């Protein structure tokens, strides 16, 4: 449920408000999803029509506070990097959907209604 909530918030944040994504993730993790490694924020990772194909819990660490869980999420979507000023596609394709896997780290630090928050991302495998 937590991973699907993040996917929905990420999709919304691509063209709309970042508020839902900020509610379910740390600022660093939200930046990672939206801008990848671009610290300037001039590009955006665009994800259209993502479908969650598979979620695999790779690790759970209950010995840390807060507890953490690593998940691999296989998605299918149109995905590309866009220049935010010109809307030029810098990589990927606006037209072709593909499969990719994200490795996300979730921490048990959110409110009761959404206790697992995204705190780290590794994209594009």
C-alpha positions, 0 to 999 in steps of 0.5 A: 500500500505505501509503495502504491501511494508513493507511485500515485503521488509521484504521478501527480507531482509530475504535472501538478502539486508536489504536496501529496509526494511531500506528504509521503516522502522525505524532501530528498527522496521527493527530489530524487524521484522528480529530478533524478541526480539533477541538483539544479532542478532544471530537469524533471523525470516525467512518468506517465501512466505508471502501472505497478507490475510487481513489488518485492520486499528486499529487506526489513531492518527492525533494529534501527529507529525508525524501522526501514524496509527496502522494496523493489518496485517494477513499473511499466510507464512512459518515462523520460527526462524533460528540460523544465524550461524548453520541455525538450526530451533529454532522455527516454521517450514521450511515446514508448512505454517501458519497464523499469525497477525502482529500489526504494527505502521506506522508513516507519516514521509517518503519521498513523494514516500513512506510517511508511514514508519514502526516504531513499530512491535508486532509479532505473534498473 
